[in-house]
Amino acid sequence: LIFNYYICSKIFKNMGQSHKEHQKSIMRVESLISQCTVNGVFDTEKAIAKAKRDSMKIDTEWKAIGRGKILVDKGLDELGEIFLLRAYNLGGIDGQMEFRNYKLKKLNEFLDSLE
């Protein structure tokens, strides 16, 4: 029972992914970032193109959500949005809610900046 609780807590903590899948998502995100960094300068256009290609290879909503949230947490909102949109397009309710919450958060931040 304790072992099952431990496994379940790891899955829920990592947005529906097992710990191993979540680590793989982190590795993929770090790879995307390193491939788009030349001489210490991050190439946003190259990263967006690569993120679009990579996101289309994903067929699981939770993988797209996981990578999107990792990118947003790293401050790369524009790239994270690509993966969250992919989760939305995969059609699951969870992905749609995640994308909606992300958009509402960005809208609230924008409105707060106007005050």
Secondary structure, DSSP 8 states (H G I E B T S, - for coil): -HHHHHHHHHHHHTTTS-HHHHHHHHHHHHHHHHHTEETTEE-HHHHHHHHHHHHHH---HHHHHHHHHHHHHTT-HHHHHHHHHHHHHTT-HHHHHHHHHHHHHHHHHHHHHH-
